[in-house]
Amino acid sequence: MTSPLNPTRRKHRFGKAWMHEHVSDAYVREAKRRGYRSRAAFKLIELDERDKLLRPGIVAVDLGAAPGSWCQVLRERLGTKATIVAVDVLPMDPVAGVSFVQADFSTDEGLAAVESALAGRPVDLVVSDMAPNLSGIDPVDQARSVGLADLALDFAAHHLQPGGDFAVKVFQGSGLGEFEKAVRERFDKTYVRKPKASRDRSREVFLVGKGFAGEGLPRGARGAGHPGGAGEGGVK
Ligand SMILES: C[S@@+](CC[C@H](N)C(=O)[O-])C[C@H]1O[C@@H](n2cnc3c(N)ncnc32)[C@H](O)[C@@H]1O
């Protein structure tokens, strides 16, 4: 018998439970209805609604942008006068008004390509949804996630103008506490958010830094990944 979730009865890469959750997920359906490329769009929308990150006309950088739903939200909410630079190691279909760079952001070439797209403009907002390819080995994935978040913070510390904002995805676990401390040192206000659109079973949270204090550290001074220290502070 065919199932509405699998009418072709072909074997799926993911299990039945995953397929069921995905197809019946209200965020997936709403993303489809509104033309977003991914349900991840609603995570940025929620962060914005709570923390007022997106203002028309600003200069924004989207790290780890593919398939592009955050770019779509940025474009909608920042408007046509904004500058939006996005980077991903994967290709991405164009989003009108977004300068996309396909590069590995962890390399000097990747960083240089993003800087070249910015052409010296001071940045008002850095968002990062970068996530590592999961190896299935928890400590490895955790260290990679914190490493990517650290790269994003390092970039923000060197390119944000004073008062600028930052939002970054990072997995809960070892290294989060130290990373959160590093964000707190640079921003007037720091929040740990778990948007409703983020699945409960996902370890991801988002750190939001509001009001960049304006002082930077030399790139790479803290290195990628932090040992020890479980996440501190409440998740809201
Ligand atoms: C969860 S997805 C982003 C989804 C995106 N925010 C959206 O709304 O469509 C994470 C992305 O991070 C990218 N990524 C991971 N490491 C990266 C790196 N070193 N440089 C650039 N992109 C990276 C992955 O290729 C992946 O596309």
The ligand as an ORCA input file, in Angstrom:
! r2SCAN-3c Opt
* xyz 0 1
  C      21.786     25.509      8.537
  S      22.549     25.887      7.019
  C      22.106     27.577      6.789
  C      20.679     27.805      6.398
  C      20.432     29.246      6.000
  N      20.544     30.144      7.152
  C      19.066     29.414      5.396
  O      18.230     30.024      6.047
  O      18.842     28.975      4.281
  C      24.229     25.982      7.467
  C      25.145     26.371      6.341
  O      26.439     26.663      6.856
  C      27.338     26.427      5.801
  N      28.735     26.380      6.281
  C      29.244     25.550      7.214
  N      30.573     25.781      7.358
  C      30.877     26.795      6.502
  C      32.087     27.477      6.190
  N      33.253     27.152      6.776
  N      32.063     28.460      5.264
  C      30.898     28.790      4.660
  N      29.724     28.166      4.907
  C      29.702     27.179      5.817
  C      26.847     25.091      5.236
  O      27.347     24.870      3.946
  C      25.324     25.275      5.304
  O      24.815     25.676      4.059
*
